[in-house]
Amino acid sequence: MRLLAIDTATEACSVALWIGGEVRERFEVAPRRHTGLVLPMIEQLLAEAELTLPRLDLLAFGRGPGSFTGVRVATSMIQGIAFARDLGVVPVSTLTALAQGAERESGAGRVLAAIDARMGELYWSACVASSGIMRPLGEERLVTPQTVPVPEEGEGQWHGVGSGWDSHGTVLGERLQTRLAGYYPGRYPHAQDVARLAVEALAEGATPLPAEQAQPVYLRNRVVFS
């Protein structure tokens, strides 16, 4: 399988190419520069792999939640490629991809993924790894740091990642207390984890969507441009 994945839902911009289980990635933390970076990243990865867009099998993207502008960039880009090449699309939660990155980098099995939603709120998801794949426990939420759900199990086993922890780590630590093993600053979602989750979803029977059904998830009606 040859799959191209994009994530631009946070300050980080990344593109990954999954080919038969091997993955290549371009990643850069570049706020407000996503539009100018995505296409060159795609072109570089395809050139390295000696591939062209018509030879791809599928697409995947980080569908949010996250920055409204960033999520929109990934959605419009993936829709454009899908329409032009008649390719199916697998949407992947940005929060689950963030948790998957923590499992990949640190072996964390229980992750509390939080993205700063501005206005004193967070995009929040609790995820648990099963056979190396992160799976969310319940629905993603838009919450304040003072009201995040405290996991019922896993004393001292939960790891916090994401910009929400960078902004509100002290308050979150007070809220979660002994449930928390610790948190890691400066972590962002990666397209390689979007690709991994997309491939796993397909293996479990998910059906790729046509371009027009590949829609963003914002979790908030009132948009904050960032």
Buried (B, 14 or more C-beta within 10 A) or exposed (E): BBBBBBBBBBBBBBBBBBBEEEBBBBBEEEEEEBBEBBEEBBEBBBEEBEBEBEEBBBBBBBBBBBBBBBBBBBBBBBBEBBEEBEBBBBBBBBBBBBBBBBBBEBEBBBBBBBBBBEEEBBBBBBBBBEEEBBBBEEEBBBBBBEEBBEBEEBEEBBBBBBBBBBBBBEBBBEBBEEBBBEBBEEBBBBBBBBBBBBBBBBEEEEEBBEBEEBBBBBBBEEEBEB
